[in-house]
């Protein structure tokens, strides 16, 4: 599943969902790189 996360105030990354962490963050994979951050909420 493709997900978008926020890494900083104006940096976001979109990649394949790897796992959900207990503190609410998620991990996504882009190629061989794994990023962890807060998920972006879907628009209403």
URQUI-V936207 format. One record per backbone hydrogen bond with DSSP energy under -1.0 kcal/mol. NH is the residue of the N-H (numbers start at 1). CO is the residue of the C=O. Records with the same first field share a line. If there is no record, write none. Layout:
NH = CO / CO
This chain:
3 = 15
5 = 13
6 = 38
7 = 11
8 = 11
13 = 5
15 = 3
16 = 29
17 = 1
18 = 27
19 = 27
21 = 25
24 = 21
26 = 37
27 = 19
28 = 35
29 = 16
30 = 33
33 = 30
35 = 28
37 = 26
38 = 6
40 = 4
